[in-house]
Amino acid sequence: MHRSRVFALLIDTPGPEAAAAAAFWSAALGAPAHPVPEEEQFTSLREAIPGLVTAVQAVAADDAPRFHIDIETDDVEAETARLLELGATQVAQWLECRVLRAPGGHLLCVIPVHSDPELFKSQARTWT
């Protein structure tokens, strides 16, 4: 048994365009943009979507712009296996994070719990 929940919506933007994208999304969503010092590829858009972390992520210059979600879980291996069983394919691994491609081509990441433990406990779904 493990638990998981949608943690974040990431706006993946080629690095050279990330600052302009962050400014646009900040204004469009009415959410202040804040660089994340410990993870410089991210610009947080605080409270853009209540209950979800929302951020612009600078990706490689040759990557396509896209949106992806992060699913946080208390068992990365079990959640990855569950999603693979549903039809996703794993395309990469970075540290403890797994990058998957869902049917239809959308990217998602499976990550260890990042949110406040009480928030995770109250919002996560339980899988057997």
Summary of the structure (lengths in Angstrom):
residues: 128
radius of gyration: 14.9
end to end distance: 4.4
largest distance: 43.0
contacts: 360
relative contact order: 0.25
helix: 25%
strand: 45%
